[in-house]
Amino acid sequence: MNITVIAVGKLKEKYLKDGIAEYAKRLKPYCNLNIVEIAEEIIPESPSFAGKNQALRKEGSYILEKINPASFVISLCIEGERFTSEKMAKKIEGIMTSGTSHITFIIGSSMGLSEEVKEKAHLKLSFSDFTFPHQLMRLILLEQIYRWFKIIRGETYHK
């Protein structure tokens, strides 16, 4: 299985980089992981609605360029569906057994994702009603991907 995480913005914090490196290492027996960083558009402190939409569309165009056309696309957005870890593991397993060998997860910037990116997604996934920093969401996502693979294989995972 090939997993790509397309994320807007560059990681700066060492603790996040270390956590992501740890889960990337843990995922090696389960999948080929590729993390693609997209430049975050710089906007003023209080952008206009039009300015925000323009920045989202620009980020969205960069994201869409990086999506493998054969990939099952999952965008992370607050209005998406919610699953338990067990149900999401079943969803991932179903995607894998349907013959799809590539899944792409998309994490937007602090402004979210453009409508074009959301429309491209086969699944819109929400982790919570809470808002998480998009950099931290990378770590949370990788931990969950690891957990899903452990569940799929019937392996134990420390709590």
Beta strands, then each sheet from edge to edge (+ up, - down):
strand 1: 2-8
strand 2: 32-38
strand 3: 72-81
strand 4: 102-107
strand 5: 123-125
sheet 1: 2+ 1+ 4+ 3+ 5+
end
